Amino acid sequence: MYIKPFAVEEWMNKWEESAIYNIAETCVDSISIRELFEICGEEESVFTEKLFTRRLTYGHITGKPAFKEGICKLYKKLSADDIIPTHGAAGANYHVFMSLISPGDHVISIMPTYQQLYSIPEAIGAKVDILHLKKENGYLPDINELKQLVTPNTKMICINNPNNPTGALMSKDMLMEIIDIAAGVDAWLMCDEVYRHLTQEDIWCESVVDLYNKGISVGSMSKVFSLAGLRLGWIACRDKNAASKMLSHRDYNLISCGMLDEMVASVALKHSDKLLKRNRDIVRQNLRIVDEWVHSESYLSYLKPQAGTTALIYYDAEIPSYKLCLDMLKKTGAFVTPGACFEEEQCFRLGYACDKETLIKGLQAVSEYFASIK
């Protein structure tokens, strides 16, 4: 099966290690297991005793109960039976498509977004139509355009909320409009929600799985909980037919997630409120820094993100984004992601959820680079 090269991952894999100031990273500033226990207020020795004496079997095939119960706290209507653990959100997205989409199916996806959401169904042989998000619309879907793309044979609509790379956030009203369209043709609505809950305001971030019985939510421990090294994600789905297909497919390519990973994740989710407070504080403080920086630079512009950890920054220079970002990395050590990885030009994706010092120094390096080419 041919699949297009994964542009953003190939860029990160090739150049990330050479960065001095990594402001391309999309996870909120990562933590160690020790830091996790300090934040959560759990007794480390009790956990390590369980960890070191645990026999390394497959563990719970469909997921550790405490892990799945912790995930349910992030939603309104789910039970543990509605959660399917996966190898990261990347594994979850792949798993959804491989389980539910067949050659010839009609899929609608948005752009810009994480490339999995259109390249995987395309590789399977689905007919994929793209709904382009526009800056003038706040990078939110045009509902009338979506209606025009939907057909009676549409099998799935794919969205990303909050959006990567723009940080746009769909309201409940907009999600309900999209749900009405999906329900009208009995289509699944799959939403990559890996940045969900990282809002700039104290609001409840809605999930499609709570709002629609054929809604499918993908989440992970990576972005929101700063634990990407666990490689744990999940699919949340109340549609029993879809869940049955995904569980059947899972037997072939996963069997179970790592027992030790799920032990650590269970601790984190038990205290999800504490981790969310820490990480919301980081993204809110850091976005204020980014916002002041963008407005101080005459050659840069952006639409301020409402949620998540990323922003799409446009620059006033006739230089392709791959060339600019690589030249900037080699000259200054500042590492960002070319807009071309998202099929957008004259822009780059900035990840602003790193530690504050790295962010400030990285932005200074970007400023120095643009000053040099102007």
Secondary structure as a PSIPRED ss2 file (coil, helix, strand):
# PSIPRED VFORMAT (PSIPRED V4.0)

   1 M C   1.000  0.000  0.000
   2 Y C   1.000  0.000  0.000
   3 I C   1.000  0.000  0.000
   4 K C   1.000  0.000  0.000
   5 P C   1.000  0.000  0.000
   6 F C   1.000  0.000  0.000
   7 A H   0.000  1.000  0.000
   8 V H   0.000  1.000  0.000
   9 E H   0.000  1.000  0.000
  10 E H   0.000  1.000  0.000
  11 W H   0.000  1.000  0.000
  12 M H   0.000  1.000  0.000
  13 N H   0.000  1.000  0.000
  14 K H   0.000  1.000  0.000
  15 W H   0.000  1.000  0.000
  16 E H   0.000  1.000  0.000
  17 E H   0.000  1.000  0.000
  18 S H   0.000  1.000  0.000
  19 A C   1.000  0.000  0.000
  20 I C   1.000  0.000  0.000
  21 Y E   0.000  0.000  1.000
  22 N E   0.000  0.000  1.000
  23 I C   1.000  0.000  0.000
  24 A C   1.000  0.000  0.000
  25 E C   1.000  0.000  0.000
  26 T C   1.000  0.000  0.000
  27 C C   1.000  0.000  0.000
  28 V C   1.000  0.000  0.000
  29 D C   1.000  0.000  0.000
  30 S C   1.000  0.000  0.000
  31 I C   1.000  0.000  0.000
  32 S C   1.000  0.000  0.000
  33 I H   0.000  1.000  0.000
  34 R H   0.000  1.000  0.000
  35 E H   0.000  1.000  0.000
  36 L H   0.000  1.000  0.000
  37 F H   0.000  1.000  0.000
  38 E H   0.000  1.000  0.000
  39 I H   0.000  1.000  0.000
  40 C H   0.000  1.000  0.000
  41 G C   1.000  0.000  0.000
  42 E C   1.000  0.000  0.000
  43 E C   1.000  0.000  0.000
  44 E H   0.000  1.000  0.000
  45 S H   0.000  1.000  0.000
  46 V H   0.000  1.000  0.000
  47 F H   0.000  1.000  0.000
  48 T H   0.000  1.000  0.000
  49 E H   0.000  1.000  0.000
  50 K H   0.000  1.000  0.000
  51 L H   0.000  1.000  0.000
  52 F H   0.000  1.000  0.000
  53 T H   0.000  1.000  0.000
  54 R C   1.000  0.000  0.000
  55 R C   1.000  0.000  0.000
  56 L C   1.000  0.000  0.000
  57 T C   1.000  0.000  0.000
  58 Y C   1.000  0.000  0.000
  59 G C   1.000  0.000  0.000
  60 H C   1.000  0.000  0.000
  61 I C   1.000  0.000  0.000
  62 T C   1.000  0.000  0.000
  63 G C   1.000  0.000  0.000
  64 K C   1.000  0.000  0.000
  65 P H   0.000  1.000  0.000
  66 A H   0.000  1.000  0.000
  67 F H   0.000  1.000  0.000
  68 K H   0.000  1.000  0.000
  69 E H   0.000  1.000  0.000
  70 G H   0.000  1.000  0.000
  71 I H   0.000  1.000  0.000
  72 C H   0.000  1.000  0.000
  73 K C   1.000  0.000  0.000
  74 L C   1.000  0.000  0.000
  75 Y C   1.000  0.000  0.000
  76 K C   1.000  0.000  0.000
  77 K C   1.000  0.000  0.000
  78 L C   1.000  0.000  0.000
  79 S C   1.000  0.000  0.000
  80 A H   0.000  1.000  0.000
  81 D H   0.000  1.000  0.000
  82 D H   0.000  1.000  0.000
  83 I E   0.000  0.000  1.000
  84 I E   0.000  0.000  1.000
  85 P E   0.000  0.000  1.000
  86 T E   0.000  0.000  1.000
  87 H C   1.000  0.000  0.000
  88 G H   0.000  1.000  0.000
  89 A H   0.000  1.000  0.000
  90 A H   0.000  1.000  0.000
  91 G H   0.000  1.000  0.000
  92 A H   0.000  1.000  0.000
  93 N H   0.000  1.000  0.000
  94 Y H   0.000  1.000  0.000
  95 H H   0.000  1.000  0.000
  96 V H   0.000  1.000  0.000
  97 F H   0.000  1.000  0.000
  98 M H   0.000  1.000  0.000
  99 S H   0.000  1.000  0.000
 100 L H   0.000  1.000  0.000
 101 I C   1.000  0.000  0.000
 102 S C   1.000  0.000  0.000
 103 P C   1.000  0.000  0.000
 104 G C   1.000  0.000  0.000
 105 D C   1.000  0.000  0.000
 106 H E   0.000  0.000  1.000
 107 V E   0.000  0.000  1.000
 108 I E   0.000  0.000  1.000
 109 S E   0.000  0.000  1.000
 110 I E   0.000  0.000  1.000
 111 M E   0.000  0.000  1.000
 112 P C   1.000  0.000  0.000
 113 T C   1.000  0.000  0.000
 114 Y C   1.000  0.000  0.000
 115 Q C   1.000  0.000  0.000
 116 Q H   0.000  1.000  0.000
 117 L H   0.000  1.000  0.000
 118 Y H   0.000  1.000  0.000
 119 S H   0.000  1.000  0.000
 120 I H   0.000  1.000  0.000
 121 P H   0.000  1.000  0.000
 122 E H   0.000  1.000  0.000
 123 A H   0.000  1.000  0.000
 124 I H   0.000  1.000  0.000
 125 G C   1.000  0.000  0.000
 126 A C   1.000  0.000  0.000
 127 K E   0.000  0.000  1.000
 128 V E   0.000  0.000  1.000
 129 D E   0.000  0.000  1.000
 130 I E   0.000  0.000  1.000
 131 L E   0.000  0.000  1.000
 132 H E   0.000  0.000  1.000
 133 L C   1.000  0.000  0.000
 134 K C   1.000  0.000  0.000
 135 K H   0.000  1.000  0.000
 136 E H   0.000  1.000  0.000
 137 N H   0.000  1.000  0.000
 138 G C   1.000  0.000  0.000
 139 Y C   1.000  0.000  0.000
 140 L C   1.000  0.000  0.000
 141 P C   1.000  0.000  0.000
 142 D C   1.000  0.000  0.000
 143 I H   0.000  1.000  0.000
 144 N H   0.000  1.000  0.000
 145 E H   0.000  1.000  0.000
 146 L H   0.000  1.000  0.000
 147 K H   0.000  1.000  0.000
 148 Q H   0.000  1.000  0.000
 149 L H   0.000  1.000  0.000
 150 V C   1.000  0.000  0.000
 151 T C   1.000  0.000  0.000
 152 P C   1.000  0.000  0.000
 153 N C   1.000  0.000  0.000
 154 T E   0.000  0.000  1.000
 155 K E   0.000  0.000  1.000
 156 M E   0.000  0.000  1.000
 157 I E   0.000  0.000  1.000
 158 C E   0.000  0.000  1.000
 159 I E   0.000  0.000  1.000
 160 N E   0.000  0.000  1.000
 161 N C   1.000  0.000  0.000
 162 P C   1.000  0.000  0.000
 163 N C   1.000  0.000  0.000
 164 N C   1.000  0.000  0.000
 165 P C   1.000  0.000  0.000
 166 T C   1.000  0.000  0.000
 167 G C   1.000  0.000  0.000
 168 A C   1.000  0.000  0.000
 169 L C   1.000  0.000  0.000
 170 M C   1.000  0.000  0.000
 171 S C   1.000  0.000  0.000
 172 K H   0.000  1.000  0.000
 173 D H   0.000  1.000  0.000
 174 M H   0.000  1.000  0.000
 175 L H   0.000  1.000  0.000
 176 M H   0.000  1.000  0.000
 177 E H   0.000  1.000  0.000
 178 I H   0.000  1.000  0.000
 179 I H   0.000  1.000  0.000
 180 D H   0.000  1.000  0.000
 181 I H   0.000  1.000  0.000
 182 A H   0.000  1.000  0.000
 183 A H   0.000  1.000  0.000
 184 G H   0.000  1.000  0.000
 185 V C   1.000  0.000  0.000
 186 D C   1.000  0.000  0.000
 187 A C   1.000  0.000  0.000
 188 W E   0.000  0.000  1.000
 189 L E   0.000  0.000  1.000
 190 M E   0.000  0.000  1.000
 191 C E   0.000  0.000  1.000
 192 D E   0.000  0.000  1.000
 193 E C   1.000  0.000  0.000
 194 V C   1.000  0.000  0.000
 195 Y C   1.000  0.000  0.000
 196 R C   1.000  0.000  0.000
 197 H C   1.000  0.000  0.000
 198 L C   1.000  0.000  0.000
 199 T E   0.000  0.000  1.000
 200 Q C   1.000  0.000  0.000
 201 E C   1.000  0.000  0.000
 202 D C   1.000  0.000  0.000
 203 I C   1.000  0.000  0.000
 204 W C   1.000  0.000  0.000
 205 C C   1.000  0.000  0.000
 206 E C   1.000  0.000  0.000
 207 S C   1.000  0.000  0.000
 208 V H   0.000  1.000  0.000
 209 V H   0.000  1.000  0.000
 210 D H   0.000  1.000  0.000
 211 L H   0.000  1.000  0.000
 212 Y C   1.000  0.000  0.000
 213 N C   1.000  0.000  0.000
 214 K C   1.000  0.000  0.000
 215 G E   0.000  0.000  1.000
 216 I E   0.000  0.000  1.000
 217 S E   0.000  0.000  1.000
 218 V E   0.000  0.000  1.000
 219 G E   0.000  0.000  1.000
 220 S E   0.000  0.000  1.000
 221 M C   1.000  0.000  0.000
 222 S C   1.000  0.000  0.000
 223 K C   1.000  0.000  0.000
 224 V C   1.000  0.000  0.000
 225 F C   1.000  0.000  0.000
 226 S C   1.000  0.000  0.000
 227 L C   1.000  0.000  0.000
 228 A H   0.000  1.000  0.000
 229 G H   0.000  1.000  0.000
 230 L H   0.000  1.000  0.000
 231 R C   1.000  0.000  0.000
 232 L C   1.000  0.000  0.000
 233 G E   0.000  0.000  1.000
 234 W E   0.000  0.000  1.000
 235 I E   0.000  0.000  1.000
 236 A E   0.000  0.000  1.000
 237 C E   0.000  0.000  1.000
 238 R C   1.000  0.000  0.000
 239 D C   1.000  0.000  0.000
 240 K H   0.000  1.000  0.000
 241 N H   0.000  1.000  0.000
 242 A H   0.000  1.000  0.000
 243 A H   0.000  1.000  0.000
 244 S H   0.000  1.000  0.000
 245 K H   0.000  1.000  0.000
 246 M H   0.000  1.000  0.000
 247 L H   0.000  1.000  0.000
 248 S H   0.000  1.000  0.000
 249 H H   0.000  1.000  0.000
 250 R H   0.000  1.000  0.000
 251 D H   0.000  1.000  0.000
 252 Y H   0.000  1.000  0.000
 253 N H   0.000  1.000  0.000
 254 L C   1.000  0.000  0.000
 255 I C   1.000  0.000  0.000
 256 S C   1.000  0.000  0.000
 257 C C   1.000  0.000  0.000
 258 G C   1.000  0.000  0.000
 259 M H   0.000  1.000  0.000
 260 L H   0.000  1.000  0.000
 261 D H   0.000  1.000  0.000
 262 E H   0.000  1.000  0.000
 263 M H   0.000  1.000  0.000
 264 V H   0.000  1.000  0.000
 265 A H   0.000  1.000  0.000
 266 S H   0.000  1.000  0.000
 267 V H   0.000  1.000  0.000
 268 A H   0.000  1.000  0.000
 269 L H   0.000  1.000  0.000
 270 K H   0.000  1.000  0.000
 271 H C   1.000  0.000  0.000
 272 S H   0.000  1.000  0.000
 273 D H   0.000  1.000  0.000
 274 K H   0.000  1.000  0.000
 275 L H   0.000  1.000  0.000
 276 L H   0.000  1.000  0.000
 277 K H   0.000  1.000  0.000
 278 R H   0.000  1.000  0.000
 279 N H   0.000  1.000  0.000
 280 R H   0.000  1.000  0.000
 281 D H   0.000  1.000  0.000
 282 I H   0.000  1.000  0.000
 283 V H   0.000  1.000  0.000
 284 R H   0.000  1.000  0.000
 285 Q H   0.000  1.000  0.000
 286 N H   0.000  1.000  0.000
 287 L H   0.000  1.000  0.000
 288 R H   0.000  1.000  0.000
 289 I H   0.000  1.000  0.000
 290 V H   0.000  1.000  0.000
 291 D H   0.000  1.000  0.000
 292 E H   0.000  1.000  0.000
 293 W H   0.000  1.000  0.000
 294 V H   0.000  1.000  0.000
 295 H H   0.000  1.000  0.000
 296 S H   0.000  1.000  0.000
 297 E C   1.000  0.000  0.000
 298 S C   1.000  0.000  0.000
 299 Y C   1.000  0.000  0.000
 300 L E   0.000  0.000  1.000
 301 S E   0.000  0.000  1.000
 302 Y E   0.000  0.000  1.000
 303 L C   1.000  0.000  0.000
 304 K C   1.000  0.000  0.000
 305 P C   1.000  0.000  0.000
 306 Q C   1.000  0.000  0.000
 307 A E   0.000  0.000  1.000
 308 G C   1.000  0.000  0.000
 309 T C   1.000  0.000  0.000
 310 T E   0.000  0.000  1.000
 311 A E   0.000  0.000  1.000
 312 L E   0.000  0.000  1.000
 313 I E   0.000  0.000  1.000
 314 Y E   0.000  0.000  1.000
 315 Y E   0.000  0.000  1.000
 316 D C   1.000  0.000  0.000
 317 A C   1.000  0.000  0.000
 318 E C   1.000  0.000  0.000
 319 I C   1.000  0.000  0.000
 320 P C   1.000  0.000  0.000
 321 S H   0.000  1.000  0.000
 322 Y H   0.000  1.000  0.000
 323 K H   0.000  1.000  0.000
 324 L H   0.000  1.000  0.000
 325 C H   0.000  1.000  0.000
 326 L H   0.000  1.000  0.000
 327 D H   0.000  1.000  0.000
 328 M H   0.000  1.000  0.000
 329 L H   0.000  1.000  0.000
 330 K H   0.000  1.000  0.000
 331 K H   0.000  1.000  0.000
 332 T H   0.000  1.000  0.000
 333 G C   1.000  0.000  0.000
 334 A E   0.000  0.000  1.000
 335 F E   0.000  0.000  1.000
 336 V C   1.000  0.000  0.000
 337 T E   0.000  0.000  1.000
 338 P E   0.000  0.000  1.000
 339 G H   0.000  1.000  0.000
 340 A H   0.000  1.000  0.000
 341 C H   0.000  1.000  0.000
 342 F H   0.000  1.000  0.000
 343 E C   1.000  0.000  0.000
 344 E C   1.000  0.000  0.000
 345 E C   1.000  0.000  0.000
 346 Q C   1.000  0.000  0.000
 347 C E   0.000  0.000  1.000
 348 F E   0.000  0.000  1.000
 349 R E   0.000  0.000  1.000
 350 L E   0.000  0.000  1.000
 351 G E   0.000  0.000  1.000
 352 Y C   1.000  0.000  0.000
 353 A C   1.000  0.000  0.000
 354 C C   1.000  0.000  0.000
 355 D C   1.000  0.000  0.000
 356 K H   0.000  1.000  0.000
 357 E H   0.000  1.000  0.000
 358 T H   0.000  1.000  0.000
 359 L H   0.000  1.000  0.000
 360 I H   0.000  1.000  0.000
 361 K H   0.000  1.000  0.000
 362 G H   0.000  1.000  0.000
 363 L H   0.000  1.000  0.000
 364 Q H   0.000  1.000  0.000
 365 A H   0.000  1.000  0.000
 366 V H   0.000  1.000  0.000
 367 S H   0.000  1.000  0.000
 368 E H   0.000  1.000  0.000
 369 Y H   0.000  1.000  0.000
 370 F H   0.000  1.000  0.000
 371 A H   0.000  1.000  0.000
 372 S H   0.000  1.000  0.000
 373 I H   0.000  1.000  0.000
 374 K C   1.000  0.000  0.000
